[in-house]
Amino acid sequence: MAATAVLTLAAGCTGDSESTDDADAASVIAPGAPGEPARTLSPEEAREVAREGAEPNAADFAFMRMMIDHHEQALVMAELVDDRTADDAVRRLAERVTAAQNGEIAAMEAWLARNAGAAADEDREGDGGHGDHAAGGMPGMATPEQLESLGEAEGVDFDGLFLELMITHHEGAVTMATDALTTGNDGQAQQLANDVLAEQTVEIDRMRAML
């Protein structure tokens, strides 16, 4: 069982307040592992250490499970691109989406396996691995009819519909990531939410310019 580090304020115990600046007074001492020296952390670093040690909450698990389903639909849309577009920019966008979201799915599945184990798998298997969200409860998800229309389109018509659906899809992911950052607790889950938020915000701007 991992030991929990105790963080204590180093408030300048010598009593010589004039020789201790504000940064030193606000420093935090983090005891090291057995045989290792203690570390002096800034308040920001101390908060990050505390967050990383926090137990995942329901919001963290919900974000990970839903975002896997959300990313998987983006991959379905991206797979249609090669056969239906003549636009190299759209093709490159689809390649970036595929690479980024495959990587994030792998990271989220690893997080769930590490934190939820068999219970998380049972939850997902109980409803086919999608829950109520795949039926339209997640923001930005394309409807079956929209996906059918995308699969039937070609050329410029395909490009326009693909960009419109993917912009909406990314906007939904940004909403979900923002919610996770507000309500989640686990440091790794928060970092993944930050990654999704940053990456997909940039891509939304890029796709709007392409339209």
C-alpha positions in Angstrom: 0.0 0.0 0.0 1.5 3.3 -1.1 2.2 5.7 1.8 0.5 9.1 1.7 2.9 12.0 1.7 2.2 14.6 4.4 2.6 18.2 3.1 3.6 20.8 5.7 4.0 24.5 5.4 7.5 25.9 5.9 6.5 29.2 7.4 10.0 30.4 8.4 10.2 29.1 11.9 13.4 31.0 12.8 11.3 34.1 13.6 13.5 36.2 11.3 10.6 37.4 9.1 12.7 40.1 7.5 15.1 37.5 6.0 12.3 35.3 4.6 10.6 36.5 1.4 7.0 35.7 0.5 7.9 32.8 -1.8 9.9 31.0 0.9 7.2 31.6 3.5 4.7 30.0 1.1 6.8 27.1 0.3 5.6 23.5 1.0 7.8 20.6 2.3 6.9 17.3 0.8 8.6 14.3 2.6 10.5 12.1 0.3 10.2 8.3 -0.1 12.2 6.2 2.4 15.9 7.1 2.0 15.1 10.1 -0.2 15.3 13.8 0.9 12.3 16.0 1.3 11.3 18.3 -1.6 10.4 22.0 -1.4 7.3 22.7 -3.6 5.6 25.8 -4.7 1.9 26.1 -3.6 0.9 25.3 -7.2 3.1 22.2 -7.2 1.7 21.1 -3.8 -1.9 21.5 -5.1 -1.0 19.3 -8.1 0.5 16.6 -5.8 -2.6 16.7 -3.7 -4.8 16.4 -6.7 -2.9 13.5 -8.2 -3.3 11.6 -4.9 -7.1 12.2 -4.8 -9.5 9.4 -5.2 -11.5 9.3 -8.5 -15.1 10.3 -8.1 -18.2 9.5 -10.1 -17.6 12.4 -12.4 -14.2 11.1 -13.4 -15.6 7.7 -14.2 -18.5 9.1 -16.2 -16.2 11.3 -18.2 -13.9 8.5 -19.1 -16.7 6.1 -20.1 -18.6 8.6 -22.1 -15.6 10.1 -23.8 -14.6 6.7 -25.1 -18.0 6.3 -26.8 -17.8 9.9 -28.0 -14.3 9.4 -29.5 -15.3 6.1 -31.2 -18.0 7.9 -33.2 -15.5 10.5 -34.4 -13.3 7.6 -35.6 -16.3 6.1 -37.5 -16.7 9.5 -39.3 -13.0 9.8 -40.0 -12.9 6.4 -41.5 -15.3 7.5 -44.3 -13.0 10.3 -45.5 -10.5 8.5 -47.7 -13.1 7.0 -50.1 -15.2 10.2 -50.3 -13.0 13.3 -50.4 -10.7 14.8 -52.9 -9.5 17.5 -50.5 -6.1 16.9 -48.9 -6.8 19.2 -46.0 -9.9 17.2 -45.0 -7.9 14.0 -45.4 -5.1 15.3 -43.1 -7.7 16.5 -40.6 -9.2 13.0 -40.5 -5.7 11.5 -40.0 -5.1 13.8 -37.0 -8.5 13.0 -35.5 -7.8 9.3 -35.8 -4.3 9.5 -34.3 -5.3 11.7 -31.4 -8.5 10.0 -30.5 -7.1 6.4 -30.7 -4.4 7.5 -28.3 -6.8 9.1 -25.9 -9.1 6.0 -26.0 -6.2 3.8 -25.1 -5.3 6.1 -22.2 -8.9 6.3 -21.0 -9.3 2.5 -21.2 -6.1 2.0 -19.2 -7.3 4.5 -16.6 -10.6 2.6 -16.2 -8.8 -0.7 -15.9 -6.5 0.7 -13.3 -9.2 2.5 -11.3 -12.4 0.5 -11.8 -11.3 -3.0 -12.7 -14.0 -5.6 -13.4 -16.7 -3.4 -11.9 -16.3 -0.8 -14.7 -16.4 -3.5 -17.3 -19.6 -5.0 -15.9 -21.2 -1.5 -15.9 -20.4 -1.1 -19.6 -21.3 -4.6 -20.6 -24.7 -4.3 -18.8 -25.9 -1.8 -21.5 -23.8 -2.9 -24.4 -20.9 -0.6 -23.4 -22.7 2.6 -24.3 -25.2 3.4 -21.6 -28.0 5.9 -22.3 -25.5 8.4 -23.7 -24.9 6.7 -27.0 -28.5 7.1 -27.9 -28.1 10.9 -28.0 -27.5 11.9 -24.4 -23.9 13.1 -25.0 -23.5 16.5 -26.5 -22.3 16.7 -30.1 -23.1 13.1 -31.1 -24.3 12.7 -34.7 -27.7 10.9 -35.1 -27.9 7.6 -37.1 -29.6 9.6 -39.9 -26.8 12.1 -40.0 -24.2 9.3 -40.2 -26.2 7.6 -43.0 -26.2 10.9 -44.9 -22.5 11.3 -44.4 -21.9 7.8 -45.7 -23.9 8.5 -48.8 -22.3 11.8 -49.7 -19.2 12.4 -51.9 -16.8 15.1 -52.9 -17.6 18.7 -51.8 -21.0 17.7 -50.3 -19.2 15.1 -48.2 -16.5 17.6 -47.1 -19.1 20.2 -46.0 -21.2 17.7 -44.0 -18.2 16.0 -42.5 -16.8 19.4 -41.2 -20.2 20.5 -39.9 -20.7 17.2 -38.0 -17.2 17.1 -36.7 -17.3 20.7 -35.5 -20.5 19.9 -33.6 -18.9 16.7 -32.3 -15.8 18.5 -31.0 -18.0 21.2 -29.4 -19.7 18.4 -27.5 -16.3 17.0 -26.4 -15.3 20.5 -25.2 -18.5 20.7 -23.1 -17.9 17.3 -21.6 -14.2 18.1 -20.8 -15.2 21.4 -19.2 -17.7 19.7 -17.0 -15.1 17.1 -16.0 -12.7 19.8 -15.0 -15.3 21.4 -12.9 -16.7 18.3 -11.2 -13.9 15.7 -11.4 -11.3 14.8 -8.7 -8.6 12.6 -10.1 -5.4 14.2 -11.4 -4.9 11.9 -14.4 -8.6 12.3 -15.4 -8.2 16.1 -15.2 -5.1 16.0 -17.4 -6.9 14.0 -20.0 -9.9 16.4 -19.9 -7.4 19.3 -20.3 -5.9 17.5 -23.3 -9.3 17.0 -25.0 -10.3 20.6 -24.3 -7.1 22.1 -25.7 -6.8 19.8 -28.7 -10.4 20.0 -29.9 -10.7 23.7 -29.4 -7.8 24.2 -31.8 -9.4 21.8 -34.3 -12.8 23.5 -34.1 -11.1 26.8 -35.2 -9.3 25.0 -38.0 -12.4 23.3 -39.3 -14.4 26.6 -39.2 -11.7 28.2 -41.3 -11.9 25.2 -43.8 -15.6 25.7 -44.2 
